[in-house]
C-alpha cells in the first residue's frame, strides 16, 4: 500500500515536466508552420513580381493617333474649362498625361481599368487660375500605347480678350491714370471683334505707349511688345514692352488681341491748310475768369495756344474752380472756334468725356469745383477729336 502511494506521488511530480515538454513541441510546430507560410507567401509575391517585370512589351509599329476636339480654348480667370480629344491605337491605349508647369498641372491617367481601349474620348476638366497671365498657355497632352510609343499634342488656352473698349497710355502707373479730369488714357477705335485701331500723336521723339482695356488700371492686361518676340503682342501687364514712336508726328497702330498681331505705320503730316486758326473755351467754372458765363467773345472766353509744330494741336493751363463772387459749384464748357457759334466741339458723354464731337455731342457738365482751384493742362487735338485735362 505504501509502495503504491509512493509511485503515485512520483508520477504526479513527473506530470508537469511532461506537459511542459509537450507545450514546447507544440510551440515549435506552430512557429515552424508560420515560418513556412511566410516563406511561401514571399516566394509567391516575388514570383508574381518577376513574372510581371519579365512580361514582354507588345511590339507597337505606330504611335497612338490624337485628334484634339478643342485645340484653342478661350475662357476667363477663375473659370472651369474642358480639354477634349479623341485617342486611337490599334494595340491599346495605356495612359494619357496632361502637363503645364505654370499651373502646377501634371497628371497621368491610366486606362488599364478601362481595358486599354483602342478608341477613347478624353474629357478633362480644369480651372484657369485667378492669377493666370494674359498670354497663350500651352498645355501638353502625351498619349502612350501598350507598346510604350507616345504621341504629343498641345491645347492652347487663352483669356477672352475681346474688350468693349481700348485706350492708349504713355504710363502704366495707377496715379497717372487716375489723376486727370478726363482724357487719360486716350480712347482708341474698335473696328471688329478683337481688332482695334489707334491714331496717336507723338509729341516728342521716342514716345512710348501701351494699350489697356480700362481707364483706371493697367492690370492684369496691358498690351505692348512681347519681350521674347517683338513681332507679336504680349498682354501681360508685368512683361509687355511699350511701342516706341521714334519721330514726332501721327502714327497708325492696329492690333488684334486674339492672335496678338499688330501693325504700326508713320502717317504723313496732315495738311496745315485744313487746321483751324483758333480754338477757345466757352462756358463757366474757370477760376481766373469770374465774368465768364457762356459768352463767345473776348475777354470772356479762353483762347488756347496753338502748338508751334502741329497746327491741329492746342494747349492751355487753366484753373477750374468757383470764381470769387460766384456761388455755382460745377464747371460747364465746350470748345469753339471763336467765330460765333458756326463751329464747335462738344463731347460724346458730357459727364465722362472720352472724345470730342465736331458740331454735335453733349456739353461738358457736372465737373465738381470749389473755391479752391485746381490747375489742369488742357490738350486738344482737333485732328483726332481727342481732349484731355491733365492735373498739374
C-alpha positions in Angstrom: 0.0 0.0 0.0 2.8 2.3 0.9 4.6 1.4 -2.3 1.6 2.2 -4.4 1.2 5.6 -2.7 4.9 6.5 -3.3 4.6 5.6 -7.0 1.5 7.8 -7.5 3.3 10.7 -5.8 6.3 10.2 -8.1 4.0 10.2 -11.2 2.3 13.3 -10.1 5.7 15.1 -9.8 6.7 14.0 -13.3 3.4 15.2 -14.9 4.2 19.0 -15.2 7.5 18.1 -16.8 5.8 16.0 -19.5 3.1 18.8 -20.1 5.9 21.4 -20.4 7.8 19.3 -23.0 4.5 18.8 -24.9 3.9 22.5 -24.9 7.4 23.2 -26.2 6.9 20.7 -29.0 3.6 22.4 -30.0 5.0 25.9 -30.0 7.9 24.8 -32.1 5.4 23.2 -34.5 3.4 26.5 -34.7 6.5 28.6 -35.3 7.7 26.3 -37.9 4.4 26.4 -39.7 4.2 30.2 -39.6 7.7 30.5 -41.0 6.8 28.1 -43.8 3.7 30.1 -44.6 5.6 33.4 -44.6 8.3 32.0 -46.8 5.7 30.6 -49.2 3.9 34.0 -49.3 7.1 35.9 -50.0 8.0 33.4 -52.7 4.7 33.9 -54.4 4.9 37.7 -54.3 8.4 37.6 -55.7 7.4 35.2 -58.4 4.5 37.3 -59.4 6.6 40.4 -59.5 9.3 38.8 -61.6 6.7 37.4 -63.9 5.1 40.9 -64.3 8.5 42.5 -64.9 9.6 39.8 -67.3 6.3 40.1 -69.3 7.3 41.2 -72.8 6.1 44.7 -74.0 3.9 44.3 -77.1 5.5 45.4 -80.3 3.9 48.7 -81.5 4.6 49.7 -85.0 2.9 53.0 -84.8 2.3 55.6 -82.0 -1.2 56.5 -81.0 -3.3 58.9 -83.1 -4.6 62.0 -81.4 -7.4 64.3 -82.6 -8.0 67.4 -80.4 -11.6 68.4 -80.2 -11.0 71.9 -79.0 -7.4 72.8 -79.6 -8.0 76.5 -78.9 -9.8 77.3 -75.6 -11.0 80.8 -74.6 -12.1 81.3 -71.1 -11.9 83.7 -68.2 -10.0 84.0 -64.9 -11.2 81.5 -62.3 -13.5 79.6 -64.7 -13.6 75.9 -65.4 -12.9 74.6 -68.9 -12.6 71.2 -70.6 -9.9 69.8 -72.7 -11.2 67.1 -75.1 -9.6 64.8 -77.6 -10.2 61.5 -79.4 -7.4 58.9 -78.9 -6.9 55.9 -81.1 -4.4 53.0 -81.1 -4.6 49.5 -82.7 -2.7 47.9 -79.8 -4.5 49.7 -77.0 -4.1 52.9 -75.1 -2.1 52.6 -71.9 -2.4 56.2 -70.5 -2.5 59.9 -71.2 -0.7 62.7 -69.4 -1.6 66.4 -69.1 1.2 68.8 -68.1 1.6 72.6 -67.7 4.2 73.6 -65.1 3.0 77.2 -64.8 -0.3 76.0 -63.4 1.2 73.0 -61.5 -0.7 70.6 -63.7 1.0 67.2 -64.1 -1.4 64.3 -64.1 -1.1 60.8 -65.7 -4.4 58.9 -66.1 -4.1 55.1 -66.6 -6.7 53.4 -68.8 -5.9 49.9 -67.5 -9.2 49.8 -65.6 -11.0 50.7 -68.9 -9.4 47.7 -70.6 -6.8 49.7 -72.5 -9.3 50.6 -75.2 -8.4 51.1 -78.9 -10.5 54.3 -79.0 -11.1 56.7 -76.2 -12.7 60.1 -75.9 -10.8 62.1 -73.3 -12.6 64.9 -71.5 -10.6 66.6 -68.7 -11.8 69.4 -66.5 -9.5 72.1 -65.2 -9.8 75.6 -63.7 -8.0 78.6 -65.0 -6.1 80.2 -62.1 -7.3 83.6 -60.9 -3.7 84.8 -61.4 -3.2 83.4 -64.9 -1.2 85.8 -67.2 -2.8 87.2 -70.3 -0.9 85.1 -72.8 -1.3 81.8 -74.7 -1.0 78.9 -72.3 0.2 75.7 -73.9 -0.9 72.5 -72.1 0.9 69.3 -73.2 -1.1 66.2 -73.9 1.0 63.0 -74.2 -0.7 59.7 -75.1 1.1 56.3 -74.5 0.1 52.9 -76.0 0.8 49.5 -74.7 4.0 49.4 -76.7 5.2 52.5 -74.9 5.1 54.6 -78.0 3.9 58.2 -77.5 2.2 61.0 -79.3 2.1 64.6 -78.1 -0.2 67.5 -78.8 -0.9 70.9 -77.2 -4.1 72.7 -76.1 -3.9 76.5 -76.4 -5.7 78.2 -73.6 -6.2 81.9 -73.5 -8.3 84.6 -71.9 -11.3 86.1 -73.5 -9.6 89.3 -74.8 -12.4 90.8 -76.8 -12.7 94.0 -74.8 -15.5 96.5 -75.5 -13.0 99.4 -75.3 -9.3 100.0 -75.5 -7.2 103.0 -74.5 -3.7 104.3 -75.3 -1.5 105.4 -72.4 2.1 106.7 -72.0 2.3 105.3 -68.5 1.0 102.2 -66.6 1.2 104.0 -63.3 -2.1 104.0 -61.5 -1.6 107.5 -60.2 -1.1 108.8 -63.8 -4.3 107.0 -64.9 -6.5 108.4 -62.2 -5.3 112.0 -61.6 -6.8 113.6 -64.7 -10.2 115.1 -65.1 -10.7 113.1 -68.3 -8.9 112.1 -71.5 -6.1 109.9 -69.9 -5.8 107.3 -71.1 -7.0 108.1 -74.7 -9.8 106.1 -76.3 -9.0 104.2 -79.5 -11.3 102.7 -82.1 -12.6 99.2 -82.0 -13.1 98.0 -85.6 -14.4 94.5 -85.1 -14.1 91.6 -82.6 -10.6 91.6 -81.1 -9.5 94.3 -83.6 -8.5 97.8 -82.6 -7.2 100.8 -84.5 -5.4 103.8 -82.9 -4.1 107.0 -84.4 -1.7 108.6 -81.9 0.3 111.8 -81.9 3.9 111.5 -80.8 4.7 114.9 -79.4 8.4 114.1 -78.9 10.8 111.6 -80.4 10.6 108.0 -78.9 7.2 108.4 -77.3 6.3 105.1 -75.6 2.8 103.8 -75.4 0.8 100.8 -74.3 -2.8 99.8 -74.8 -5.1 98.9 -71.9 -8.8 97.9 -71.7 -9.7 100.0 -68.7 -9.3 103.7 -67.8 -8.1 103.4 -64.2 -5.8 100.4 -64.1 -3.3 98.6 -66.2 -3.6 95.2 -64.5 -3.8 92.4 -65.4 -4.0 93.5 -69.0 -1.6 95.9 -70.8 -0.8 95.3 -74.5 2.7 96.0 -75.8 5.5 94.1 -77.5 6.3 90.6 -76.4 9.7 90.7 -74.8 10.6 87.3 -76.3 9.3 88.0 -79.8 8.9 91.7 -80.8 6.9 90.6 -83.9 3.8 89.9 -81.8 2.0 91.4 -78.8 2.0 90.5 -75.2 -1.0 91.3 -73.0 0.8 90.7 -69.7 1.0 93.9 -67.8 4.1 92.8 -66.0 6.0 91.9 -69.1 4.7 93.8 -72.1 7.2 96.3 -73.6 5.8 99.7 -74.9 5.5 100.6 -78.5 8.1 103.2 -79.3 7.2 106.0 -81.8 10.6 107.2 -82.9 9.6 110.5 -84.6 7.3 113.5 -83.9 4.0 113.0 -85.7 1.0 110.8 -86.1 1.1 107.1 -86.1 -1.4 104.4 -87.0 -1.3 101.3 -84.9 -3.7 98.3 -85.5 -3.7 95.2 -83.3 -5.6 92.0 -82.6 -5.9 90.8 -79.0 -6.8 87.2 -80.2 -3.9 86.3 -82.4 -1.6 89.0 -80.9 -0.7 90.5 -84.3 -0.1 94.2 -84.9 1.0 96.8 -87.5 2.5 100.3 -86.9 2.8 103.0 -89.6 4.1 106.5 -89.5 1.4 108.7 -91.2 2.0 111.8 -93.4 1.6 115.1 -91.7 -2.0 116.4 -92.2 -2.5 119.4 -94.4 -1.9 122.6 -92.3 -4.4 124.4 -94.5 -7.2 122.4 -93.1 -6.4 123.3 -89.5 -8.5 125.8 -87.6 -6.6 129.1 -86.9 -8.0 129.4 -83.4 -9.8 127.4 -80.7 -11.2 128.7 -77.4 -13.2 127.6 -74.3 -16.6 129.0 -73.6 -18.7 128.1 -70.5 -18.2 128.7 -66.8 -16.2 127.4 -63.8 -12.8 128.8 -64.7 -11.4 130.4 -61.6 -9.5 133.3 -63.3 -12.5 134.3 -65.4 -15.1 135.4 -62.9 -17.4 137.1 -65.6 -17.2 134.1 -68.0 -20.7 132.6 -68.4 -21.3 131.2 -71.9 -20.2 134.4 -73.8 -18.4 133.8 -77.1 -16.3 136.9 -77.3 -13.2 138.2 -75.6 -12.5 138.8 -72.8 -15.0 136.2 -71.5 -13.6 133.3 -73.5 -10.3 131.5 -73.1 -8.1 131.3 -76.2 -5.9 128.1 -76.4 -2.3 128.2 -77.6 -1.6 126.7 -81.0 1.3 124.2 -81.0 4.3 125.6 -83.0 4.9 122.2 -84.7 1.4 120.8 -85.1 -1.3 123.2 -86.2 -4.0 120.8 -85.2 -2.9 120.8 -81.6 -4.0 123.4 -79.0 -3.0 123.6 -75.3 -3.7 125.8 -72.2 -3.2 125.6 -68.5 -6.4 126.6 -66.7 -7.7 126.6 -63.2 -11.1 125.0 -62.6 -12.8 126.5 -59.5 -15.7 128.7 -58.3 -14.6 132.2 -59.2 -14.6 134.9 -56.4 -18.1 136.4 -56.2 -19.8 133.3 -57.7 -21.8 130.5 -56.0 -22.1 127.7 -58.5 -20.2 124.5 -57.8 -19.9 122.8 -61.2 -18.0 123.6 -64.3 -19.5 123.6 -67.8 -17.8 124.1 -71.1 -17.3 123.3 -74.8 -14.7 124.2 -77.4 -15.4 126.8 -80.1 -13.5 128.4 -83.0 -14.2 132.0 -81.7 -16.3 132.9 -84.8 -19.7 133.0 -83.3 -21.3 129.5 -83.0 -20.5 128.4 -86.5 -18.1 125.6 -85.5 -17.8 124.0 -82.1 -16.9 120.7 -80.3 -19.0 119.1 -77.6 -18.4 115.6 -76.1 -19.5 112.1 -76.6 -20.5 112.0 -73.0 -20.9 115.3 -71.2 -20.2 113.9 -67.7 -17.5 111.4 -68.6 -15.9 112.5 -71.9 -13.8 110.2 -74.0 -13.9 112.0 -77.3 -15.0 115.3 -78.8 -17.8 115.6 -81.4 -17.5 118.3 -84.1 -20.7 120.4 -84.3 -22.6 117.9 -82.2 -22.4 115.9 -79.0 -23.1 116.9 -75.4 -21.9 119.8 -73.3 -19.3 119.1 -70.7 -21.1 119.4 -67.4 -21.1 118.3 -63.8 -17.4 118.7 -63.0 -17.3 119.5 -59.3 -15.5 122.7 -58.3 -14.9 124.7 -55.2 -13.4 128.0 -54.1 -10.0 126.2 -54.0 -9.0 126.0 -57.7 -7.2 123.0 -59.3 -4.8 123.5 -62.3 -5.0 121.4 -65.4 -3.1 121.3 -68.6 -5.6 121.1 -71.4 -4.5 119.4 -74.7 -7.0 119.4 -77.6 -6.1 117.6 -80.8 -8.6 118.7 -83.4 -7.3 116.2 -85.9 -8.0 113.2 -83.7 -11.0 114.7 -81.9 -9.5 113.9 -78.5 -9.0 116.2 -75.5 -7.5 115.7 -72.1 -7.4 117.6 -68.8 -4.1 116.6 -67.1 -3.8 117.6 -63.4 -0.8 119.8 -62.6 
